[in-house]
């Protein structure tokens, strides 16, 4: 008699093993999931893929968990997990940052420049503008404070303040 026992107890080997990505700022930086590939000592292997997204507080704040599982005909398995973390921490950049000024008269104050901002994640950024006056001792002695604020969809903000000092020091 001859008894031959075949027992496949060796798991397949996943060839798809992408690294974790923990420093991404924007959603458009997330790479597509690679196709799962594996090899097995007995030849036949199946690869299943799943992906789960855990959303944060804004469109550029979330975690993706990807899982590849390779299974052979005898139920031996190999699995790999990839975690991708996206967290936008970069504030928008204002196009114009006017310098502080000193002028003699109110009519010397330049108009506030048109302002725009860009964001690292290429999302539209609104710029809010406010202007306030800090009174002085006469009509041509005060400070005009202009503030531009740009905030992206994740709450990262840039603020620029311009102070224009009006001080009439010239005698009539």
Secondary structure by P-SEA (a helix, b strand, c coil): cbbbbbbccbbbbbcccccccccccccccccccccccccccccbbbbbbbbbbbbccccccbbbbbbbbbbcccccbbbbbbbbbbbbcbbbbbcccccccccccccccccccbbbbbbccccbbbbbbbbbbbccccccbbbbbbbbbbbcccccbbbbbbbbbbbccccc
